[in-house]
Amino acid sequence: MKISNKKREKISEQILSYLYSINPKSIFTSQIAEEVARDEEFIKNLLLNLKKRNLIIEIKKNPKGTLYLRRSRWRLSDMAYAAYKSY
C-alpha cells in the first residue's frame, strides 16, 4: 500500500512536533514509532528524509561515547527548534 506525499508530510510534522515537545532530550527510533503509532522501518525512512532536510540530528553514540551498532537516537536540530519556537 502506498502512502501519499501529503500524508507522509503530516506524519513528519507529527514527528517534529513530538521531538519539539521533548527537546533537548534525544529519543530512539522505536520510541518515536510507538508515539506516532507507525511501523519502525517507515518511521526510520521519514527520519532519514528529515535529516537530509537538516530538521533533525541523528545521534550514533551513547552518553558514554560508545558507538551504537544498530540503533540511532534523534533530536530536533537547532534551526528547526528556533523555527518551532517562533511559530
Biotite code that builds the C-alpha atoms (Angstrom):
import biotite.structure as struc

atoms = struc.array([
    struc.Atom([0.000, 0.000, 0.000], chain_id="A", res_id=1, res_name="MET", atom_name="CA", element="C"),
    struc.Atom([1.351, 3.407, -1.000], chain_id="A", res_id=2, res_name="LYS", atom_name="CA", element="C"),
    struc.Atom([1.100, 6.413, 1.305], chain_id="A", res_id=3, res_name="ILE", atom_name="CA", element="C"),
    struc.Atom([0.667, 9.769, -0.393], chain_id="A", res_id=4, res_name="SER", atom_name="CA", element="C"),
    struc.Atom([3.265, 12.513, -0.037], chain_id="A", res_id=5, res_name="ASN", atom_name="CA", element="C"),
    struc.Atom([0.717, 14.690, 1.742], chain_id="A", res_id=6, res_name="LYS", atom_name="CA", element="C"),
    struc.Atom([0.219, 12.038, 4.445], chain_id="A", res_id=7, res_name="LYS", atom_name="CA", element="C"),
    struc.Atom([3.982, 11.490, 4.704], chain_id="A", res_id=8, res_name="ARG", atom_name="CA", element="C"),
    struc.Atom([4.398, 15.217, 5.360], chain_id="A", res_id=9, res_name="GLU", atom_name="CA", element="C"),
    struc.Atom([1.695, 15.160, 8.040], chain_id="A", res_id=10, res_name="LYS", atom_name="CA", element="C"),
    struc.Atom([3.368, 12.225, 9.794], chain_id="A", res_id=11, res_name="ILE", atom_name="CA", element="C"),
    struc.Atom([6.718, 14.025, 9.522], chain_id="A", res_id=12, res_name="SER", atom_name="CA", element="C"),
    struc.Atom([5.104, 17.061, 11.149], chain_id="A", res_id=13, res_name="GLU", atom_name="CA", element="C"),
    struc.Atom([3.889, 14.820, 13.994], chain_id="A", res_id=14, res_name="GLN", atom_name="CA", element="C"),
    struc.Atom([7.440, 13.552, 14.477], chain_id="A", res_id=15, res_name="ILE", atom_name="CA", element="C"),
    struc.Atom([8.858, 17.083, 14.538], chain_id="A", res_id=16, res_name="LEU", atom_name="CA", element="C"),
    struc.Atom([6.176, 18.195, 16.966], chain_id="A", res_id=17, res_name="SER", atom_name="CA", element="C"),
    struc.Atom([6.943, 15.290, 19.289], chain_id="A", res_id=18, res_name="TYR", atom_name="CA", element="C"),
    struc.Atom([10.688, 15.964, 19.152], chain_id="A", res_id=19, res_name="LEU", atom_name="CA", element="C"),
    struc.Atom([9.976, 19.625, 19.922], chain_id="A", res_id=20, res_name="TYR", atom_name="CA", element="C"),
    struc.Atom([7.903, 18.670, 22.963], chain_id="A", res_id=21, res_name="SER", atom_name="CA", element="C"),
    struc.Atom([10.751, 16.601, 24.465], chain_id="A", res_id=22, res_name="ILE", atom_name="CA", element="C"),
    struc.Atom([13.622, 18.885, 23.384], chain_id="A", res_id=23, res_name="ASN", atom_name="CA", element="C"),
    struc.Atom([16.621, 18.764, 24.218], chain_id="A", res_id=24, res_name="PRO", atom_name="CA", element="C"),
    struc.Atom([16.197, 15.069, 25.031], chain_id="A", res_id=25, res_name="LYS", atom_name="CA", element="C"),
    struc.Atom([17.042, 12.628, 22.248], chain_id="A", res_id=26, res_name="SER", atom_name="CA", element="C"),
    struc.Atom([14.940, 9.540, 21.616], chain_id="A", res_id=27, res_name="ILE", atom_name="CA", element="C"),
    struc.Atom([15.284, 6.206, 19.812], chain_id="A", res_id=28, res_name="PHE", atom_name="CA", element="C"),
    struc.Atom([13.531, 5.379, 16.537], chain_id="A", res_id=29, res_name="THR", atom_name="CA", element="C"),
    struc.Atom([11.413, 2.685, 18.204], chain_id="A", res_id=30, res_name="SER", atom_name="CA", element="C"),
    struc.Atom([10.086, 5.162, 20.768], chain_id="A", res_id=31, res_name="GLN", atom_name="CA", element="C"),
    struc.Atom([9.145, 7.637, 18.030], chain_id="A", res_id=32, res_name="ILE", atom_name="CA", element="C"),
    struc.Atom([7.401, 4.865, 16.095], chain_id="A", res_id=33, res_name="ALA", atom_name="CA", element="C"),
    struc.Atom([5.459, 3.913, 19.214], chain_id="A", res_id=34, res_name="GLU", atom_name="CA", element="C"),
    struc.Atom([4.459, 7.534, 19.856], chain_id="A", res_id=35, res_name="GLU", atom_name="CA", element="C"),
    struc.Atom([3.070, 8.123, 16.337], chain_id="A", res_id=36, res_name="VAL", atom_name="CA", element="C"),
    struc.Atom([1.736, 4.535, 16.050], chain_id="A", res_id=37, res_name="ALA", atom_name="CA", element="C"),
    struc.Atom([3.601, 3.610, 12.863], chain_id="A", res_id=38, res_name="ARG", atom_name="CA", element="C"),
    struc.Atom([5.995, 0.903, 11.693], chain_id="A", res_id=39, res_name="ASP", atom_name="CA", element="C"),
    struc.Atom([9.654, 1.411, 12.704], chain_id="A", res_id=40, res_name="GLU", atom_name="CA", element="C"),
    struc.Atom([11.014, 0.989, 9.165], chain_id="A", res_id=41, res_name="GLU", atom_name="CA", element="C"),
    struc.Atom([8.559, 3.552, 7.811], chain_id="A", res_id=42, res_name="PHE", atom_name="CA", element="C"),
    struc.Atom([9.454, 5.993, 10.605], chain_id="A", res_id=43, res_name="ILE", atom_name="CA", element="C"),
    struc.Atom([13.174, 5.447, 10.001], chain_id="A", res_id=44, res_name="LYS", atom_name="CA", element="C"),
    struc.Atom([12.663, 6.324, 6.340], chain_id="A", res_id=45, res_name="ASN", atom_name="CA", element="C"),
    struc.Atom([10.879, 9.545, 7.326], chain_id="A", res_id=46, res_name="LEU", atom_name="CA", element="C"),
    struc.Atom([13.576, 10.361, 9.892], chain_id="A", res_id=47, res_name="LEU", atom_name="CA", element="C"),
    struc.Atom([16.310, 9.977, 7.292], chain_id="A", res_id=48, res_name="LEU", atom_name="CA", element="C"),
    struc.Atom([14.405, 12.311, 4.966], chain_id="A", res_id=49, res_name="ASN", atom_name="CA", element="C"),
    struc.Atom([14.081, 14.867, 7.769], chain_id="A", res_id=50, res_name="LEU", atom_name="CA", element="C"),
    struc.Atom([17.809, 14.507, 8.440], chain_id="A", res_id=51, res_name="LYS", atom_name="CA", element="C"),
    struc.Atom([18.578, 15.305, 4.779], chain_id="A", res_id=52, res_name="LYS", atom_name="CA", element="C"),
    struc.Atom([16.499, 18.479, 5.172], chain_id="A", res_id=53, res_name="ARG", atom_name="CA", element="C"),
    struc.Atom([18.538, 19.405, 8.300], chain_id="A", res_id=54, res_name="ASN", atom_name="CA", element="C"),
    struc.Atom([15.472, 19.379, 10.545], chain_id="A", res_id=55, res_name="LEU", atom_name="CA", element="C"),
    struc.Atom([16.705, 16.674, 12.903], chain_id="A", res_id=56, res_name="ILE", atom_name="CA", element="C"),
    struc.Atom([20.056, 15.342, 14.081], chain_id="A", res_id=57, res_name="ILE", atom_name="CA", element="C"),
    struc.Atom([20.994, 11.665, 14.280], chain_id="A", res_id=58, res_name="GLU", atom_name="CA", element="C"),
    struc.Atom([22.996, 10.630, 17.332], chain_id="A", res_id=59, res_name="ILE", atom_name="CA", element="C"),
    struc.Atom([25.022, 7.459, 16.812], chain_id="A", res_id=60, res_name="LYS", atom_name="CA", element="C"),
    struc.Atom([26.788, 7.370, 20.213], chain_id="A", res_id=61, res_name="LYS", atom_name="CA", element="C"),
    struc.Atom([25.556, 6.714, 23.727], chain_id="A", res_id=62, res_name="ASN", atom_name="CA", element="C"),
    struc.Atom([26.212, 9.241, 26.525], chain_id="A", res_id=63, res_name="PRO", atom_name="CA", element="C"),
    struc.Atom([29.476, 7.453, 27.381], chain_id="A", res_id=64, res_name="LYS", atom_name="CA", element="C"),
    struc.Atom([30.760, 7.901, 23.815], chain_id="A", res_id=65, res_name="GLY", atom_name="CA", element="C"),
    struc.Atom([30.372, 4.302, 22.665], chain_id="A", res_id=66, res_name="THR", atom_name="CA", element="C"),
    struc.Atom([29.118, 3.928, 19.097], chain_id="A", res_id=67, res_name="LEU", atom_name="CA", element="C"),
    struc.Atom([25.694, 2.285, 18.674], chain_id="A", res_id=68, res_name="TYR", atom_name="CA", element="C"),
    struc.Atom([25.877, -0.668, 16.308], chain_id="A", res_id=69, res_name="LEU", atom_name="CA", element="C"),
    struc.Atom([22.249, -0.906, 15.220], chain_id="A", res_id=70, res_name="ARG", atom_name="CA", element="C"),
    struc.Atom([20.412, 1.967, 16.870], chain_id="A", res_id=71, res_name="ARG", atom_name="CA", element="C"),
    struc.Atom([20.112, 5.703, 16.500], chain_id="A", res_id=72, res_name="SER", atom_name="CA", element="C"),
    struc.Atom([18.734, 8.429, 18.682], chain_id="A", res_id=73, res_name="ARG", atom_name="CA", element="C"),
    struc.Atom([17.185, 11.553, 17.218], chain_id="A", res_id=74, res_name="TRP", atom_name="CA", element="C"),
    struc.Atom([16.730, 15.132, 18.321], chain_id="A", res_id=75, res_name="ARG", atom_name="CA", element="C"),
    struc.Atom([15.472, 18.345, 16.784], chain_id="A", res_id=76, res_name="LEU", atom_name="CA", element="C"),
    struc.Atom([18.139, 20.498, 15.106], chain_id="A", res_id=77, res_name="SER", atom_name="CA", element="C"),
    struc.Atom([18.796, 23.967, 16.496], chain_id="A", res_id=78, res_name="ASP", atom_name="CA", element="C"),
    struc.Atom([17.468, 25.550, 13.292], chain_id="A", res_id=79, res_name="MET", atom_name="CA", element="C"),
    struc.Atom([14.192, 23.590, 13.491], chain_id="A", res_id=80, res_name="ALA", atom_name="CA", element="C"),
    struc.Atom([13.847, 24.320, 17.211], chain_id="A", res_id=81, res_name="TYR", atom_name="CA", element="C"),
    struc.Atom([14.188, 28.060, 16.559], chain_id="A", res_id=82, res_name="ALA", atom_name="CA", element="C"),
    struc.Atom([11.567, 27.861, 13.812], chain_id="A", res_id=83, res_name="ALA", atom_name="CA", element="C"),
    struc.Atom([9.103, 25.973, 16.058], chain_id="A", res_id=84, res_name="TYR", atom_name="CA", element="C"),
    struc.Atom([9.768, 28.310, 18.967], chain_id="A", res_id=85, res_name="LYS", atom_name="CA", element="C"),
    struc.Atom([8.984, 31.400, 16.905], chain_id="A", res_id=86, res_name="SER", atom_name="CA", element="C"),
    struc.Atom([5.846, 29.772, 15.479], chain_id="A", res_id=87, res_name="TYR", atom_name="CA", element="C"),
])
